[in-house]
Amino acid sequence: MTGAAKGDSLYARYMKAFQASTAHTSGCPACQASAECAVGAPIHERFARLQDAYRRLQAEQKRF
């Protein structure tokens, strides 16, 4: 997989995780109050991991 294809795939997963996180939060009072529930915690953790990975990839691409 090329760097661009890897970035595109990562971006798609990142955006899907963002959508899942915001969709869950919109209907979960605990997560709205920044007290993640048992269901929301792994959803938000996945989003955070993918966001970090995407930002790292962007920073690496800017160096070259």
N, C-alpha and C positions, 0 to 999 in steps of 0.2 A: 504494500500500500504506500502510495506516495505521501509526502508531507501534506500536500493540499487535501488529498482524499482523507487522510487521517484527521486533519483539522475539521473537514466537513462532517465526518462521522461523529466526531467528538462534539461539535457544535450542535448537531441534531439531537444527540443524547442529552446534552446540557439543556437545550431548550425544552425537550420533553420532560425532563426532571423539574425544570422551573414551572412548567404548566401543572404538573402533578402536585408540586408543593403549594402553589397558589390556590389550586382547586381545593385541596384538602384544607388549607388554612381558612378559606372563605366559609367553610361549613363547620369548623371546629372551634368552639369557644376557648378551649384550653390553649390551642396553638395561637389563636388570636391574642391571647394574653401572655404570649411568650413562655408558656409552660407546656412544652410539647407533650402530647399524649403518646401512648404506646404505639398507636397506629401511625401517627405523624412523624415520630422521631426518625424511623428509617427512611421515610420519604424525604425529609429535610436534610438528613445526613447525606443521602445520595446526591441531592442537588448541590450541597456544599462541596462534596468531593469533585463532582464534575465541573463546577465553577472554578475551583482551584486548578484543576488539570487544564481547563481551557485557558485560563489566565496565564499559566506557566507556558503553554504552547505559544500563545500570542507574544509573550515576552521573548521566548527563544527565537521566534521568527523575526522579531524586530532587530535582534542582534546581527542578523545576517544580511 
